[in-house]
Amino acid sequence: MHILGLRLAGYVSMPKKGYYTITEEGKGVIGLPTLTKEQANSILREVSPEKAFHFYVGLDQPLGFSANSLSEFCEKIQTIDLKSIEFHMARGDFELWIHYLGDVELAKRLRSIRESGSSGEDLRKELYETLKSRFEELKRL
């Protein structure tokens, strides 16, 4: 009943059966900023090597892999050691880097994943699907 009410209010839409998405109006109501094409391009940009996300499995234990864009980050999440994903998620590192790129909404989504307590391959899958979905959304702008 709650989803139906949100749909009737124009805050949620159903692009295909069983899938719901927050509308631009809904994003405004919950305080998520609307993005311009320029902002989306800024989020999708490549950053310098020193600003790239560097993967670790623990403190002072670098993997030797980094990602310098949201696209590359999304790709690396599929294959990076699960210990690294769990290490960074527990610390909120992914959220901080995504926030640095300028995507407040995606950072909030990642925080929700962290707070859900997912782990292992379930965490990887949820993280990848969230990143990929947002990447595709930004590319469409």
C-alpha positions as CSV (number, residue, x, y, z in Angstrom):
1,M,0.0,0.0,0.0
2,H,2.9,2.4,0.7
3,I,4.3,2.0,-2.8
4,L,0.9,2.5,-4.3
5,G,0.6,5.8,-2.4
6,L,4.0,6.9,-3.5
7,R,3.1,6.1,-7.1
8,L,-0.1,8.1,-6.9
9,A,1.8,11.0,-5.4
10,G,4.2,10.9,-8.3
11,Y,7.2,10.0,-6.2
12,V,7.8,6.5,-7.5
13,S,7.3,5.1,-11.0
14,M,7.3,1.5,-12.3
15,P,9.4,1.3,-15.5
16,K,8.6,-2.5,-15.8
17,K,6.6,-5.0,-13.7
18,G,8.2,-5.6,-10.3
19,Y,10.7,-2.7,-10.6
20,Y,10.2,0.6,-8.9
21,T,12.3,3.8,-9.3
22,I,12.2,7.1,-7.5
23,T,11.1,9.9,-9.8
24,E,12.8,13.3,-9.9
25,E,10.0,14.7,-7.8
26,G,10.5,11.9,-5.3
27,K,14.2,12.6,-5.1
28,G,13.5,16.2,-4.4
29,V,11.1,15.3,-1.6
30,I,13.7,13.1,0.2
31,G,16.5,15.6,-0.3
32,L,18.4,14.1,-3.1
33,P,19.8,16.6,-5.5
34,T,18.9,16.6,-9.2
35,L,21.8,16.3,-11.5
36,T,22.6,18.3,-14.6
37,K,24.4,16.8,-17.6
38,E,27.5,18.7,-16.5
39,Q,27.4,17.3,-13.0
40,A,26.9,13.8,-14.4
41,N,29.9,14.2,-16.6
42,S,31.9,15.4,-13.7
43,I,31.0,12.3,-11.7
44,L,31.9,10.1,-14.6
45,R,35.3,11.8,-15.2
46,E,38.7,10.2,-14.8
47,V,40.6,11.4,-11.8
48,S,44.4,11.6,-11.4
49,P,46.3,8.6,-10.1
50,E,46.7,10.1,-6.7
51,K,42.9,10.7,-6.4
52,A,42.1,7.2,-7.7
53,F,40.5,4.6,-5.4
54,H,43.3,2.3,-4.2
55,F,42.2,-1.2,-3.1
56,Y,43.6,-2.7,0.1
57,V,42.8,-5.9,2.0
58,G,43.8,-4.4,5.3
59,L,45.8,-1.6,6.8
60,D,49.1,-1.3,5.0
61,Q,48.1,-4.2,2.7
62,P,47.6,-2.7,-0.7
63,L,46.5,-5.0,-3.6
64,G,48.2,-2.9,-6.2
65,F,45.0,-2.1,-8.0
66,S,43.2,1.2,-8.3
67,A,40.3,2.7,-10.2
68,N,40.4,6.2,-11.6
69,S,36.7,6.5,-12.7
70,L,33.3,5.3,-11.7
71,S,33.3,3.0,-14.7
72,E,36.6,1.4,-13.8
73,F,35.6,1.1,-10.2
74,C,32.4,-0.7,-11.2
75,E,34.5,-3.1,-13.4
76,K,37.0,-3.8,-10.6
77,I,34.3,-4.6,-8.1
78,Q,33.4,-7.7,-10.1
79,T,36.9,-9.3,-9.7
80,I,38.6,-7.7,-6.7
81,D,39.3,-9.9,-3.7
82,L,36.3,-10.1,-1.4
83,K,38.4,-9.3,1.6
84,S,39.1,-6.0,0.0
85,I,35.5,-5.2,-0.6
86,E,34.6,-6.2,2.9
87,F,37.5,-4.1,4.4
88,H,36.5,-1.0,2.5
89,M,32.8,-1.3,3.0
90,A,33.2,-1.7,6.8
91,R,35.2,1.5,6.9
92,G,32.9,3.5,4.5
93,D,35.8,4.0,2.1
94,F,33.7,3.5,-1.0
95,E,31.1,6.0,0.1
96,L,33.8,8.6,0.8
97,W,35.4,8.2,-2.6
98,I,32.0,8.3,-4.4
99,H,31.2,11.4,-2.5
100,Y,34.5,12.9,-3.6
101,L,33.5,12.3,-7.2
102,G,30.4,14.3,-6.5
103,D,27.7,11.7,-6.3
104,V,25.9,12.2,-3.0
105,E,23.0,10.0,-4.0
106,L,25.2,7.0,-4.8
107,A,27.2,7.5,-1.6
108,K,23.9,7.3,0.3
109,R,23.0,4.1,-1.5
110,L,26.4,2.6,-0.6
111,R,25.9,3.6,3.0
112,S,22.6,1.7,3.0
113,I,24.4,-1.4,1.6
114,R,27.0,-1.1,4.3
115,E,24.4,-0.7,7.0
116,S,22.5,-3.8,5.7
117,G,25.4,-6.0,6.9
118,S,25.7,-8.0,3.6
119,S,28.9,-9.9,3.1
120,G,30.7,-12.2,0.7
121,E,29.4,-12.7,-2.8
122,D,26.0,-11.2,-1.8
123,L,27.8,-8.0,-0.9
124,R,29.7,-8.0,-4.2
125,K,26.6,-8.6,-6.2
126,E,24.6,-5.8,-4.4
127,L,27.4,-3.4,-4.7
128,Y,28.0,-4.1,-8.4
129,E,24.3,-3.9,-9.3
130,T,24.0,-0.5,-7.5
131,L,27.1,0.9,-9.1
132,K,26.2,-0.3,-12.6
133,S,22.7,1.0,-12.3
134,R,23.9,4.4,-11.2
135,F,26.6,4.5,-13.9
136,E,24.0,3.8,-16.6
137,E,21.7,6.4,-15.1
138,L,24.4,9.0,-15.2
139,K,25.4,8.1,-18.8
140,R,21.8,8.7,-19.9
141,L,21.8,12.3,-18.7
